[in-house]
Amino acid sequence: MKTAAPNRVFLVACSAGKVESGPVPARDLYNSQLFTLARRYAEKSGATWFILSAKFGLLDPVQLVAPYDESLNAKRAVERAAWGHLVAAQLKQRQLGSAELVILAGRAYRDPLQQLLESQGHIITVPMKGMGIGKQLQFLSRGLAA
């Protein structure tokens, strides 16, 4: 296991695929291949990580959550912006300082956040920016194999 880079936090997007029973720890709720690989990638880093949830904003991986059906993709721009402010406030409450935030999420989850988080002093890293799902899966798989 690698040692975490100081002040690095991973933000992993939730997924539509979820277990059918619950509540369960948030890390176990989402079962898509992309989420599973992103979760493992974040865990392998040894850094703190959180889940970006369309319904709840920021979720701690051990927080108990029941299955739900909500996505930012279906929300209007004003709703996504409000969600971004919620997540930024939740991160600020965690007193992460100016931690580097590594976002493992698509545009619907990333766009409402990036500028807000940069204005709070965070460095934002988006290692999978511009990649389709297949390329994202390859990127994460290679990172886990390294």
The 8 nearest C-alpha neighbors of each residue, nearest first, counted from 0:
[[1, 43, 2, 45, 44, 42, 3, 143],
 [2, 0, 44, 45, 3, 43, 4, 46],
 [1, 3, 45, 4, 0, 44, 46, 43],
 [4, 2, 45, 46, 44, 5, 1, 7],
 [3, 5, 7, 6, 2, 46, 44, 45],
 [6, 4, 7, 3, 98, 46, 99, 8],
 [5, 7, 98, 99, 4, 8, 95, 97],
 [8, 6, 99, 98, 5, 4, 100, 46],
 [7, 9, 100, 47, 48, 46, 101, 99],
 [8, 10, 48, 101, 100, 102, 41, 11],
 [9, 11, 102, 49, 50, 48, 103, 101],
 [10, 12, 50, 103, 51, 104, 49, 9],
 [13, 11, 51, 104, 50, 103, 14, 52],
 [12, 14, 52, 51, 50, 29, 11, 34],
 [15, 13, 16, 29, 31, 34, 12, 17],
 [14, 16, 17, 13, 68, 29, 70, 31],
 [17, 15, 31, 30, 14, 29, 18, 28],
 [18, 16, 29, 30, 28, 15, 19, 66],
 [17, 19, 28, 20, 29, 30, 66, 16],
 [20, 18, 17, 66, 21, 28, 65, 16],
 [21, 19, 18, 22, 66, 65, 23, 28],
 [22, 20, 65, 23, 66, 64, 19, 18],
 [21, 23, 65, 64, 63, 20, 66, 24],
 [22, 24, 21, 63, 64, 28, 25, 27],
 [23, 25, 63, 61, 62, 26, 27, 64],
 [24, 26, 60, 28, 27, 62, 64, 61],
 [25, 27, 60, 24, 28, 61, 29, 38],
 [28, 26, 25, 24, 29, 23, 30, 18],
 [29, 27, 25, 17, 18, 26, 23, 30],
 [30, 28, 17, 16, 27, 14, 31, 13],
 [29, 31, 17, 16, 35, 28, 32, 18],
 [32, 30, 16, 34, 33, 35, 29, 14],
 [31, 33, 35, 34, 36, 30, 136, 37],
 [34, 32, 36, 31, 35, 37, 136, 135],
 [35, 33, 37, 31, 36, 32, 38, 14],
 [34, 36, 32, 38, 33, 37, 31, 30],
 [35, 37, 39, 33, 38, 34, 40, 139],
 [38, 36, 40, 34, 39, 35, 33, 41],
 [37, 39, 35, 41, 36, 40, 34, 42],
 [38, 40, 42, 36, 41, 37, 43, 35],
 [41, 39, 37, 43, 38, 42, 143, 36],
 [42, 40, 38, 44, 39, 43, 9, 37],
 [41, 43, 39, 44, 45, 40, 38, 46],
 [44, 42, 40, 45, 41, 39, 0, 1],
 [45, 43, 46, 41, 42, 3, 1, 40],
 [44, 46, 3, 43, 42, 2, 1, 47],
 [47, 45, 3, 44, 8, 7, 48, 42],
 [46, 48, 8, 9, 45, 49, 7, 42],
 [49, 47, 9, 8, 10, 46, 41, 50],
 [48, 50, 10, 59, 58, 60, 11, 9],
 [49, 51, 11, 58, 12, 10, 57, 52],
 [50, 52, 12, 57, 56, 13, 11, 10],
 [53, 51, 56, 55, 54, 13, 57, 50],
 [52, 54, 70, 71, 56, 69, 55, 51],
 [55, 53, 52, 56, 69, 70, 67, 68],
 [56, 54, 52, 53, 57, 58, 51, 86],
 [57, 55, 52, 86, 51, 53, 54, 85],
 [56, 58, 51, 86, 50, 52, 55, 89],
 [59, 57, 50, 49, 60, 51, 56, 62],
 [58, 60, 49, 62, 61, 50, 57, 25],
 [59, 61, 26, 25, 62, 49, 58, 24],
 [62, 60, 24, 59, 25, 63, 26, 58],
 [63, 61, 24, 59, 25, 60, 64, 58],
 [62, 64, 24, 23, 22, 25, 61, 65],
 [63, 65, 22, 23, 25, 24, 62, 66],
 [64, 66, 22, 21, 67, 23, 63, 20],
 [67, 65, 21, 17, 19, 64, 18, 20],
 [68, 66, 69, 65, 54, 17, 64, 15],
 [67, 69, 70, 66, 15, 54, 17, 53],
 [68, 70, 53, 54, 67, 71, 15, 73],
 [71, 69, 53, 72, 73, 68, 74, 15],
 [70, 72, 74, 73, 53, 107, 79, 108],
 [71, 73, 70, 74, 107, 75, 108, 79],
 [74, 72, 71, 70, 75, 69, 79, 107],
 [75, 73, 71, 72, 78, 79, 76, 70],
 [74, 76, 78, 77, 79, 73, 71, 72],
 [77, 75, 79, 78, 80, 74, 111, 81],
 [76, 78, 80, 79, 75, 81, 74, 82],
 [79, 77, 81, 75, 80, 76, 74, 82],
 [78, 80, 82, 76, 81, 77, 111, 83],
 [79, 81, 83, 77, 111, 82, 78, 76],
 [82, 80, 78, 84, 83, 79, 77, 85],
 [81, 83, 79, 85, 80, 84, 78, 86],
 [84, 82, 111, 112, 80, 86, 81, 85],
 [85, 83, 87, 81, 82, 86, 88, 80],
 [84, 86, 82, 88, 83, 87, 89, 81],
 [85, 87, 89, 56, 83, 88, 84, 57],
 [88, 86, 84, 90, 89, 85, 83, 91],
 [89, 87, 91, 85, 86, 90, 84, 92],
 [90, 88, 86, 92, 91, 87, 85, 57],
 [91, 89, 87, 93, 92, 88, 86, 94],
 [90, 92, 88, 93, 94, 89, 87, 95],
 [93, 91, 89, 94, 90, 88, 95, 87],
 [92, 94, 90, 91, 95, 89, 96, 88],
 [95, 93, 92, 91, 96, 90, 97, 89],
 [96, 94, 93, 98, 97, 91, 90, 6],
 [97, 95, 94, 98, 91, 121, 120, 6],
 [96, 98, 121, 120, 95, 99, 122, 119],
 [99, 97, 6, 7, 121, 96, 95, 100],
 [98, 100, 122, 7, 121, 123, 6, 8],
 [99, 101, 8, 123, 9, 7, 98, 102],
 [102, 100, 9, 124, 125, 123, 10, 8],
 [101, 103, 10, 125, 104, 9, 100, 124],
 [104, 102, 11, 10, 12, 101, 125, 37],
 [105, 103, 12, 102, 11, 108, 109, 106],
 [104, 106, 107, 108, 109, 103, 12, 128],
 [105, 107, 109, 110, 108, 104, 128, 111],
 [108, 106, 105, 109, 72, 110, 71, 111],
 [109, 107, 106, 105, 110, 104, 111, 71],
 [108, 110, 106, 112, 111, 107, 113, 105],
 [109, 111, 106, 112, 113, 108, 107, 114],
 [112, 110, 83, 80, 109, 79, 113, 108],
 [113, 111, 83, 110, 109, 115, 114, 116],
 [112, 114, 116, 115, 110, 109, 117, 111],
 [113, 115, 117, 116, 112, 118, 111, 110],
 [116, 114, 118, 112, 117, 113, 119, 87],
 [115, 117, 119, 113, 118, 114, 121, 112],
 [116, 118, 121, 114, 120, 119, 115, 113],
 [117, 119, 115, 116, 120, 114, 121, 113],
 [120, 118, 116, 117, 121, 115, 97, 91],
 [121, 119, 97, 117, 118, 122, 116, 96],
 [122, 120, 97, 117, 98, 99, 116, 119],
 [121, 123, 99, 100, 117, 120, 124, 98],
 [122, 124, 100, 99, 101, 121, 125, 117],
 [123, 125, 101, 126, 100, 102, 122, 99],
 [124, 126, 102, 128, 127, 101, 123, 103],
 [125, 127, 128, 124, 103, 101, 102, 138],
 [128, 126, 130, 125, 135, 129, 103, 138],
 [129, 127, 125, 130, 126, 105, 106, 104],
 [128, 130, 127, 131, 105, 106, 126, 135],
 [131, 129, 134, 128, 127, 135, 132, 133],
 [130, 132, 134, 133, 135, 129, 127, 136],
 [131, 133, 135, 134, 136, 130, 33, 137],
 [132, 134, 136, 135, 131, 137, 130, 138],
 [135, 133, 137, 131, 136, 132, 130, 138],
 [136, 134, 132, 138, 137, 133, 130, 127],
 [135, 137, 133, 139, 134, 138, 140, 132],
 [138, 136, 134, 140, 135, 139, 141, 133],
 [139, 137, 135, 141, 136, 140, 134, 142],
 [138, 140, 142, 136, 141, 137, 36, 143],
 [139, 141, 137, 143, 142, 138, 136, 144],
 [142, 140, 144, 138, 143, 139, 137, 145],
 [143, 141, 139, 145, 140, 144, 138, 40],
 [142, 144, 140, 141, 145, 40, 139, 43],
 [143, 145, 141, 142, 140, 139, 40, 138],
 [144, 142, 143, 141, 140, 139, 43, 40]]
